[in-house]
Structures are given as C-alpha cells and as structure tokens.
Amino acid sequence: MENEVLKEKLEEFINLFESETEEIKKQIHYNSTLNITNQLLKFHNNKESEKFKTLMVDYFEELKVTDLPTGKKTSLELYHKYILKSGQFLIYERDFRHNNGNLIKYVGFGIVLDFFIYYFFNTNLPFYLPIFTLIFTIMGFRKKKKMITNKKSFGIGF
C-alpha cells in the first residue's frame, strides 16, 4: 500500500472528527490514531509497516460504518483490533509509548525502593520520607509529558 492512500484516509478522518465532542474523540481514540498514522507515514519501503498501514486504513473504513457514539465495548474492540497492534509495532520501531505504562512503572519502582530502604535502615532512621517515590513520580510525569508533546504516545481514550 502506498502512503498516498493512508494520507487520504487520514485527511478524511480529520475532516470527519475534528469538530466532534471530546466524548466521541475519546471513543474513537482520536489523538492515538493521529499519532500512530503520522508515524506510520514516515516509513518508506518497509514491508513490515505495510501490514499496519493497511490495518489503519481498515480502521478508518470501520469508523465510517460504525454508529457514533459507540459503547465502551465497541470502542475497546476497535482499539484492540486496530490501534493496539499498530502501536505495539511502533513501540519497537519508533520509541512509542503506551500512555500510562511508564508512569506506573516509575511509581512502582519508587515505592519498592523506598520500602527496601525503610526496611533495612528503620533502626537507624527516626523517620523516613518516601523520597524515591516522589522523585520517580516526577520523572514519570515528565517522561509522559515529553512523549505526548513529541506525539509518540497512544492509549485507550487518548
């Protein structure tokens, strides 16, 4: 598939849903779709990406026949069938990230680190502030914000 077909479908998608309400944009995963499609358009002569370009064209066609607003079930089915697969490909190829995945990892690592420090040094410390949880939470938010501004993130309802 050539990039021209995908560009054309993306323009139709933008024209159809640009002025819709935020609820409908969340149900069709508007920002995720834009980010993924724009990154797929940057691939040239890559056989692996052709499969995902076709998948996104199929998603655009599916949205044309779907009654909006959709229910949560239909929205999730479309997400898992089209967007998640393309997003997972881009995670490995273009340093994409799932919207909340990194934040949870950072916070979890900070909590575990604080627990171990408290557990092993509680006799020496009269009190302990969970400093690593705070540091890693801030780092996670900064990384998430950076990925959103670079348009390299996707997620459910994004």
ROLO-392079 format. One record per residue (C-alpha): residue number from 1; residue in three letters; y, z, x. Coordinates in steps of 0.5 Angstrom, whole numbers, always signed. Layout:
N
<pos NUM | code ALA | y Y | z Z | x X>;
...
end
This chain:
158
<pos 1 | code MET | y +0 | z +0 | x +0>;
<pos 2 | code GLU | y +7 | z -2 | x +3>;
<pos 3 | code ASN | y +13 | z +3 | x +3>;
<pos 4 | code GLU | y +17 | z -1 | x -2>;
<pos 5 | code VAL | y +12 | z +1 | x -8>;
<pos 6 | code LEU | y +13 | z +8 | x -6>;
<pos 7 | code LYS | y +20 | z +8 | x -5>;
<pos 8 | code GLU | y +21 | z +4 | x -12>;
<pos 9 | code LYS | y +17 | z +9 | x -16>;
<pos 10 | code LEU | y +21 | z +15 | x -12>;
<pos 11 | code GLU | y +27 | z +12 | x -15>;
<pos 12 | code GLU | y +24 | z +11 | x -22>;
<pos 13 | code PHE | y +22 | z +19 | x -21>;
<pos 14 | code ILE | y +29 | z +21 | x -19>;
<pos 15 | code ASN | y +32 | z +17 | x -25>;
<pos 16 | code LEU | y +28 | z +20 | x -30>;
<pos 17 | code PHE | y +28 | z +27 | x -28>;
<pos 18 | code GLU | y +34 | z +28 | x -24>;
<pos 19 | code SER | y +38 | z +31 | x -30>;
<pos 20 | code GLU | y +33 | z +35 | x -33>;
<pos 21 | code THR | y +33 | z +42 | x -34>;
<pos 22 | code GLU | y +30 | z +47 | x -29>;
<pos 23 | code GLU | y +24 | z +49 | x -33>;
<pos 24 | code ILE | y +22 | z +41 | x -33>;
<pos 25 | code LYS | y +23 | z +40 | x -26>;
<pos 26 | code LYS | y +19 | z +47 | x -24>;
<pos 27 | code GLN | y +13 | z +44 | x -29>;
<pos 28 | code ILE | y +13 | z +37 | x -25>;
<pos 29 | code HIS | y +15 | z +40 | x -18>;
<pos 30 | code TYR | y +21 | z +36 | x -17>;
<pos 31 | code ASN | y +23 | z +39 | x -10>;
<pos 32 | code SER | y +16 | z +39 | x -8>;
<pos 33 | code THR | y +15 | z +32 | x -10>;
<pos 34 | code LEU | y +21 | z +29 | x -7>;
<pos 35 | code ASN | y +20 | z +33 | x +0>;
<pos 36 | code ILE | y +13 | z +30 | x +0>;
<pos 37 | code THR | y +14 | z +23 | x -2>;
<pos 38 | code ASN | y +20 | z +22 | x +3>;
<pos 39 | code GLN | y +16 | z +25 | x +9>;
<pos 40 | code LEU | y +10 | z +20 | x +7>;
<pos 41 | code LEU | y +15 | z +14 | x +7>;
<pos 42 | code LYS | y +16 | z +16 | x +14>;
<pos 43 | code PHE | y +9 | z +14 | x +16>;
<pos 44 | code HIS | y +8 | z +7 | x +18>;
<pos 45 | code ASN | y +2 | z +3 | x +19>;
<pos 46 | code ASN | y -2 | z +9 | x +18>;
<pos 47 | code LYS | y -9 | z +8 | x +15>;
<pos 48 | code GLU | y -10 | z +16 | x +13>;
<pos 49 | code SER | y -3 | z +16 | x +10>;
<pos 50 | code GLU | y -4 | z +10 | x +5>;
<pos 51 | code LYS | y -9 | z +15 | x +1>;
<pos 52 | code PHE | y -4 | z +20 | x +0>;
<pos 53 | code LYS | y +2 | z +15 | x -2>;
<pos 54 | code THR | y -3 | z +12 | x -7>;
<pos 55 | code LEU | y -4 | z +19 | x -9>;
<pos 56 | code MET | y +3 | z +20 | x -10>;
<pos 57 | code VAL | y +4 | z +13 | x -14>;
<pos 58 | code ASP | y -1 | z +15 | x -19>;
<pos 59 | code TYR | y +2 | z +22 | x -20>;
<pos 60 | code PHE | y +9 | z +18 | x -22>;
<pos 61 | code GLU | y +5 | z +14 | x -26>;
<pos 62 | code GLU | y +1 | z +20 | x -29>;
<pos 63 | code LEU | y +8 | z +23 | x -31>;
<pos 64 | code LYS | y +10 | z +17 | x -35>;
<pos 65 | code VAL | y +5 | z +18 | x -40>;
<pos 66 | code THR | y +5 | z +26 | x -40>;
<pos 67 | code ASP | y +9 | z +29 | x -45>;
<pos 68 | code LEU | y +14 | z +34 | x -43>;
<pos 69 | code PRO | y +15 | z +40 | x -42>;
<pos 70 | code THR | y +8 | z +41 | x -40>;
<pos 71 | code GLY | y +4 | z +47 | x -41>;
<pos 72 | code LYS | y +2 | z +51 | x -35>;
<pos 73 | code LYS | y -5 | z +49 | x -35>;
<pos 74 | code THR | y -3 | z +41 | x -35>;
<pos 75 | code SER | y +2 | z +43 | x -29>;
<pos 76 | code LEU | y -3 | z +46 | x -25>;
<pos 77 | code GLU | y -8 | z +41 | x -26>;
<pos 78 | code LEU | y -3 | z +36 | x -24>;
<pos 79 | code TYR | y -1 | z +40 | x -18>;
<pos 80 | code HIS | y -8 | z +41 | x -15>;
<pos 81 | code LYS | y -10 | z +34 | x -16>;
<pos 82 | code TYR | y -4 | z +30 | x -13>;
<pos 83 | code ILE | y +1 | z +35 | x -10>;
<pos 84 | code LEU | y -3 | z +40 | x -6>;
<pos 85 | code LYS | y -7 | z +34 | x -3>;
<pos 86 | code SER | y -2 | z +31 | x +0>;
<pos 87 | code GLY | y +2 | z +37 | x +2>;
<pos 88 | code GLN | y -4 | z +39 | x +6>;
<pos 89 | code PHE | y -4 | z +33 | x +9>;
<pos 90 | code LEU | y +3 | z +34 | x +11>;
<pos 91 | code ILE | y +2 | z +41 | x +14>;
<pos 92 | code TYR | y -3 | z +38 | x +19>;
<pos 93 | code GLU | y +1 | z +31 | x +21>;
<pos 94 | code ARG | y +9 | z +33 | x +20>;
<pos 95 | code ASP | y +9 | z +41 | x +20>;
<pos 96 | code PHE | y +10 | z +42 | x +13>;
<pos 97 | code ARG | y +9 | z +49 | x +10>;
<pos 98 | code HIS | y +7 | z +52 | x +3>;
<pos 99 | code ASN | y +13 | z +55 | x +0>;
<pos 100 | code ASN | y +11 | z +63 | x +0>;
<pos 101 | code GLY | y +5 | z +62 | x +5>;
<pos 102 | code ASN | y +9 | z +64 | x +11>;
<pos 103 | code LEU | y +13 | z +70 | x +8>;
<pos 104 | code ILE | y +6 | z +73 | x +6>;
<pos 105 | code LYS | y +3 | z +73 | x +13>;
<pos 106 | code TYR | y +9 | z +75 | x +16>;
<pos 107 | code VAL | y +10 | z +81 | x +12>;
<pos 108 | code GLY | y +2 | z +83 | x +12>;
<pos 109 | code PHE | y +3 | z +83 | x +20>;
<pos 110 | code GLY | y +8 | z +87 | x +20>;
<pos 111 | code ILE | y +5 | z +92 | x +15>;
<pos 112 | code VAL | y -1 | z +92 | x +19>;
<pos 113 | code LEU | y +3 | z +93 | x +26>;
<pos 114 | code ASP | y +7 | z +99 | x +23>;
<pos 115 | code PHE | y +0 | z +102 | x +20>;
<pos 116 | code PHE | y -3 | z +102 | x +27>;
<pos 117 | code ILE | y +3 | z +105 | x +31>;
<pos 118 | code TYR | y +4 | z +110 | x +26>;
<pos 119 | code TYR | y -4 | z +112 | x +26>;
<pos 120 | code PHE | y -4 | z +112 | x +34>;
<pos 121 | code PHE | y +2 | z +115 | x +35>;
<pos 122 | code ASN | y +3 | z +120 | x +29>;
<pos 123 | code THR | y +2 | z +126 | x +33>;
<pos 124 | code ASN | y +8 | z +124 | x +38>;
<pos 125 | code LEU | y +13 | z +122 | x +33>;
<pos 126 | code PRO | y +16 | z +127 | x +28>;
<pos 127 | code PHE | y +18 | z +121 | x +23>;
<pos 128 | code TYR | y +17 | z +113 | x +23>;
<pos 129 | code LEU | y +21 | z +108 | x +20>;
<pos 130 | code PRO | y +17 | z +101 | x +19>;
<pos 131 | code ILE | y +21 | z +97 | x +23>;
<pos 132 | code PHE | y +16 | z +92 | x +25>;
<pos 133 | code THR | y +15 | z +91 | x +17>;
<pos 134 | code LEU | y +23 | z +90 | x +17>;
<pos 135 | code ILE | y +23 | z +85 | x +23>;
<pos 136 | code PHE | y +17 | z +81 | x +21>;
<pos 137 | code THR | y +20 | z +80 | x +13>;
<pos 138 | code ILE | y +27 | z +78 | x +16>;
<pos 139 | code MET | y +23 | z +73 | x +21>;
<pos 140 | code GLY | y +19 | z +70 | x +15>;
<pos 141 | code PHE | y +25 | z +69 | x +10>;
<pos 142 | code ARG | y +29 | z +66 | x +16>;
<pos 143 | code LYS | y +23 | z +61 | x +17>;
<pos 144 | code LYS | y +22 | z +60 | x +10>;
<pos 145 | code LYS | y +30 | z +58 | x +9>;
<pos 146 | code LYS | y +29 | z +54 | x +15>;
<pos 147 | code MET | y +23 | z +50 | x +12>;
<pos 148 | code ILE | y +27 | z +49 | x +6>;
<pos 149 | code THR | y +33 | z +46 | x +9>;
<pos 150 | code ASN | y +29 | z +41 | x +13>;
<pos 151 | code LYS | y +26 | z +39 | x +7>;
<pos 152 | code LYS | y +19 | z +41 | x +10>;
<pos 153 | code SER | y +16 | z +45 | x +4>;
<pos 154 | code PHE | y +12 | z +45 | x -2>;
<pos 155 | code GLY | y +10 | z +49 | x -7>;
<pos 156 | code ILE | y +8 | z +51 | x -15>;
<pos 157 | code GLY | y +14 | z +50 | x -19>;
<pos 158 | code PHE | y +19 | z +48 | x -13>;
end
